[in-house]
Amino acid sequence: PHAPSARAGAERLAGLAVPAGALGRLGELATWLCAVQGQVPPRPLDDVRLVIFAGDHGVARHGVSAYPPDITGAMVRTFVAGRAGVNALAAAHGVRVRVLDLGVDADLDGLPAEVGAHKVRRGSGAIHLEDALTAEETQRAVAVGRGVAEQEVAAGAQLLLSGDMGIGNTTPAAALVAANLGLGASDVAEVAGRGTGVDDAGLARKREVLGAALERVGDRAADPVESLTALGSADLAATVGYLLGATHAGVPVLLDGLMSVACALVAERIAPGTAGWCVAGHRSPEPAQTLALERLGLEPLLDLGLRLGEGSGAVTAVPLLRSAVALLRDVAQLRDLVPTDA
Amino acid sequence: PHAPSARAGAERLAGLAVPAGALGRLGELATWLCAVQGQVPPRPLDDVRLVIFAGDHGVARHGVSAYPPDITGAMVRTFVAGRAGVNALAAAHGVRVRVLDLGVDADLDGLPAEVGAHKVRRGSGAIHLEDALTAEETQRAVAVGRGVAEQEVAAGAQLLLSGDMGIGNTTPAAALVAANLGLGASDVAEVAGRGTGVDDAGLARKREVLGAALERVGDRAADPVESLTALGSADLAATVGYLLGATHAGVPVLLDGLMSVACALVAERIAPGTAGWCVAGHRSPEPAQTLALERLGLEPLLDLGLRLGEGSGAVTAVPLLRSAVALLRDVAQLRDLVPTDA
């Protein structure tokens, strides 16, 4: 982000006809938007885009989720039909939605070709037993994500959101957070949450799987790209690439829940400074999201107990960024209200 | 609110193609909107209106505020010109703004006649020394507020917001909260906050004024209408009437910060059940707002450190209500995605 624009934005903020500091987080957001846009006041956020990266996870067949894996493909169809939760939110707030099948464990026929055009593989390895991807698949998925971000930026995106769909995906995401924070098999209780709602037995199973995965991978987990290969998935690797592509292009990112923030943590380790282009949309009930946000120095805008995934928390937060833009653009400067002697 | 609609709304929510409970507060909001509208799914919130009640406060001349009282009138002019913080937010989110001078301590010439048409008096008594209003003025102000709400409802309002403007107004508002929670002069440290930003000396002075006011009024503070006369102001009494009028007409209210919530507390004591028609837009840094919200059983949607007043926190929260409506209206029912055997 552009420090002189941040300073000029802070100066404009200080001159508004409001008490000092009265805009709270909205004032901070407005200044950040000046920095990421390199412009004061910031432009209105008319072109906001969400990309949902979908994929299945081998661990979903090992009791870590409350839902069966074939829901992933059904939800991809629901996104395309515009009938999922995030579609409703996106329509309400003027956000475009694009869904890509990076690794769904099914051949999704009858959908627009673009949905499956970047598919890396069907499913991913069960991370407590084997690597999620090959090194080549990881590179390919990251490159897909970068390319998608570049396409969206070229098409006019002013703000990019990342969304996820994949039954079982909180397990690899929590593993990525643990690996990239230097936590090990003995720390899994700190990162394992209930996802879409597993019971106590499911949570215990999830901890076992996470512990076994971190144990299996050992020191390889310390390298962020290697962590994607060993513990991630095609959809998560693509999300990392997407975040790297967006921020490399100078377009800000509004993060969602655990998957989005876990990928931001990996992206920050690959390209330090990435987090400065990100804002956190909402607080997930997943403990690993909170740990990753702390490391990234990000504080979520919303805390509404959302655990839908899909990018829903990010889309819900979009109007707050628009509020910040409106305040810095449209509120009178105090000097214009109280003329000084000429 | 309409219990059968709440139950039918909860049933529709449970049938959505999302994991149980995954919509968090947005799901609760959606069900509440069904109840207050008496309709499932809820109607889109196309007609949302904010009324700002402005007035001055005698205590502002006794060192309780960081700003001089003549700012109140200047800000009324800024609202009318559409250049204040809340105007920018309202324009961004499709909320109509109306400002009424109930008790500004100035004759505001050159403004549309409607702004001053309901003026009750110039300023209000300094509550540590004298009553804020006469009993007759209180009745008149409450009646004005009720009438304004009825007008807005008749004109099509689907959701009403209350806003405030008045230098020094956190002092009478905190006094109202204390009085209506049964707190006395020895409890002022619990209700006194820094408002728009008084320093330590200002905060100490504010506590003295609050203590002296509660001491002066004694047992009269126990009656909610009497508390408005003794400790309130014309703008706050009108806000109470506005909340009573809106909820009596069956139109839901989105509350703002301390002034709005203090008035909701008084309204709830006058007409028990009022709080069931209200949702809290944001958490104010003022401790009295938190105490009043606890008594009302309301949890704010946002916590962004906003302390602008004007209704700004309520307007910022409007898109969250629209998110809730969109989810319950537009998301597929699970039974439509997974056909059962015919």
Chai-1 contact restraints between the chains, C-beta under 6 A:
chainA,res_idxA,chainB,res_idxB,connection_type,confidence,min_distance_angstrom,max_distance_angstrom,comment,restraint_id
A,V18,B,G85,contact,1.0,0.0,6.0,A-B,restraint_1
A,V18,B,L308,contact,1.0,0.0,6.0,A-B,restraint_2
A,P19,B,T196,contact,1.0,0.0,6.0,A-B,restraint_3
A,P19,B,G197,contact,1.0,0.0,6.0,A-B,restraint_4
A,A22,B,R307,contact,1.0,0.0,6.0,A-B,restraint_5
A,A22,B,L308,contact,1.0,0.0,6.0,A-B,restraint_6
A,G24,B,L304,contact,1.0,0.0,6.0,A-B,restraint_7
A,G24,B,G305,contact,1.0,0.0,6.0,A-B,restraint_8
A,G24,B,L306,contact,1.0,0.0,6.0,A-B,restraint_9
A,R25,B,L304,contact,1.0,0.0,6.0,A-B,restraint_10
A,R25,B,G305,contact,1.0,0.0,6.0,A-B,restraint_11
A,R83,B,A332,contact,1.0,0.0,6.0,A-B,restraint_12
A,G85,B,V18,contact,1.0,0.0,6.0,A-B,restraint_13
A,G85,B,L327,contact,1.0,0.0,6.0,A-B,restraint_14
A,G85,B,V331,contact,1.0,0.0,6.0,A-B,restraint_15
A,A88,B,A326,contact,1.0,0.0,6.0,A-B,restraint_16
A,A88,B,L327,contact,1.0,0.0,6.0,A-B,restraint_17
A,A88,B,D330,contact,1.0,0.0,6.0,A-B,restraint_18
A,A88,B,V331,contact,1.0,0.0,6.0,A-B,restraint_19
A,L89,B,S323,contact,1.0,0.0,6.0,A-B,restraint_20
A,A92,B,R322,contact,1.0,0.0,6.0,A-B,restraint_21
A,A92,B,S323,contact,1.0,0.0,6.0,A-B,restraint_22
A,A92,B,A326,contact,1.0,0.0,6.0,A-B,restraint_23
A,T196,B,P19,contact,1.0,0.0,6.0,A-B,restraint_24
A,G197,B,P19,contact,1.0,0.0,6.0,A-B,restraint_25
A,L304,B,G24,contact,1.0,0.0,6.0,A-B,restraint_26
A,L304,B,R25,contact,1.0,0.0,6.0,A-B,restraint_27
A,G305,B,G24,contact,1.0,0.0,6.0,A-B,restraint_28
A,G305,B,R25,contact,1.0,0.0,6.0,A-B,restraint_29
A,L306,B,G24,contact,1.0,0.0,6.0,A-B,restraint_30
A,R307,B,A22,contact,1.0,0.0,6.0,A-B,restraint_31
A,L308,B,V18,contact,1.0,0.0,6.0,A-B,restraint_32
A,L308,B,A22,contact,1.0,0.0,6.0,A-B,restraint_33
A,T316,B,S323,contact,1.0,0.0,6.0,A-B,restraint_34
A,P319,B,P319,contact,1.0,0.0,6.0,A-B,restraint_35
A,R322,B,A92,contact,1.0,0.0,6.0,A-B,restraint_36
A,S323,B,L89,contact,1.0,0.0,6.0,A-B,restraint_37
A,S323,B,A92,contact,1.0,0.0,6.0,A-B,restraint_38
A,S323,B,T316,contact,1.0,0.0,6.0,A-B,restraint_39
A,A326,B,A88,contact,1.0,0.0,6.0,A-B,restraint_40
A,A326,B,A92,contact,1.0,0.0,6.0,A-B,restraint_41
A,L327,B,A88,contact,1.0,0.0,6.0,A-B,restraint_42
A,D330,B,A88,contact,1.0,0.0,6.0,A-B,restraint_43
A,V331,B,G85,contact,1.0,0.0,6.0,A-B,restraint_44
A,V331,B,A88,contact,1.0,0.0,6.0,A-B,restraint_45
A,A332,B,R83,contact,1.0,0.0,6.0,A-B,restraint_46
